[in-house]
């Protein structure tokens, strides 16, 4: 059995904060979460304003 989580990262004034994204994903990875997919909806001319990351871990 797995439990799932979806993280949402939003496009900011200077773009996506990839350093913060890596930090949060690493912290969750240490807790047993594994990224298994992404959701990147686009608006307008194909621009993305948010990134969703799907995570799973074994239910304890």
C-alpha positions as CSV (number, residue, x, y, z in Angstrom):
1,X,0.0,0.0,0.0
2,X,1.1,3.5,-0.8
3,X,0.2,7.0,0.3
4,X,0.5,9.9,-2.1
5,X,1.2,13.6,-2.0
6,X,1.2,16.4,-4.6
7,X,3.5,19.4,-4.2
8,X,2.7,22.6,-6.0
9,X,5.5,25.0,-7.0
10,X,4.4,28.3,-8.3
11,X,6.3,30.6,-10.8
12,X,7.5,33.6,-8.9
13,X,8.9,37.0,-9.9
14,X,12.3,35.5,-10.8
15,X,10.9,32.2,-12.2
16,X,10.8,28.9,-10.4
17,X,13.0,28.6,-7.3
18,X,14.7,25.4,-8.2
19,X,17.0,25.5,-5.1
20,X,14.0,25.6,-2.8
21,X,12.3,22.8,-4.9
22,X,15.4,20.6,-4.5
23,X,15.6,21.3,-0.8
24,X,12.0,20.4,-0.2
25,X,12.2,17.2,-2.4
26,X,15.4,16.2,-0.6
27,X,13.7,16.7,2.8
28,X,10.7,14.6,1.7
29,X,13.0,12.0,0.2
30,X,14.7,11.6,3.6
31,X,11.2,10.8,5.0
32,X,10.7,8.0,2.4
33,X,8.8,10.0,-0.3
34,X,9.7,9.3,-3.9
35,X,8.9,11.6,-6.9
36,X,7.0,9.5,-9.4
37,X,5.6,12.1,-11.8
38,X,4.9,15.7,-12.6
39,X,1.9,17.8,-13.7
40,X,2.8,21.0,-15.7
41,X,-0.4,22.7,-16.8
42,X,0.2,25.5,-19.4
43,X,-1.7,28.7,-20.0
44,X,-1.7,31.1,-22.9
45,X,1.0,30.5,-25.4
46,X,2.3,27.3,-23.6
47,X,3.7,29.1,-20.5
48,X,3.6,27.2,-17.2
49,X,2.9,29.1,-14.0
50,X,3.1,26.1,-11.7
51,X,4.6,22.6,-11.4
52,X,3.0,19.8,-9.6
53,X,5.2,16.9,-8.3
54,X,3.5,13.6,-7.5
55,X,5.2,11.7,-4.7
56,X,4.5,8.3,-3.1
57,X,5.8,6.3,-0.2
58,X,5.1,2.9,1.4
59,X,2.4,3.2,4.0
60,X,3.8,2.2,7.4
